[in-house]
Amino acid sequence: MQTYTVDIINERAIILLKDLESLKLIRLRKQVSENMTKDRWFSKYKGAMLKQPLNEIDQQLNELRNSWE
């Protein structure tokens, strides 16, 4: 199998490529840019944690560690 990168100039080419894919001659994969995946990751977790002062975080960590003993 060989991989090629193709720039689509005319939208009619997509129809032809899909026809080739339906004949199982090629496989189409949509390329996701690296920036898109970073943005999606960020937006997925954005707001999941509230900002807390460092001393509160240390206190919570110490409570968790002590509860294991």
Stockholm file with secondary structure:
# STOCKHOLM 1.0

chainA/1-69         MQTYTVDIINERAIILLKDLESLKLIRLRKQVSENMTKDRWFSKYKGAMLKQPLNEIDQQLNELRNSWE
#=GR chainA/1-69 SS CCCCCCCCCSTHHHHHHHHHHHTTSCCCCCCCCHHHHHHHHHHHHTTSSCCCCHHHHHHHHHHHHHHHC
#=GC SS_cons        CCCCCCCCCSTHHHHHHHHHHHTTSCCCCCCCCHHHHHHHHHHHHTTSSCCCCHHHHHHHHHHHHHHHC
//
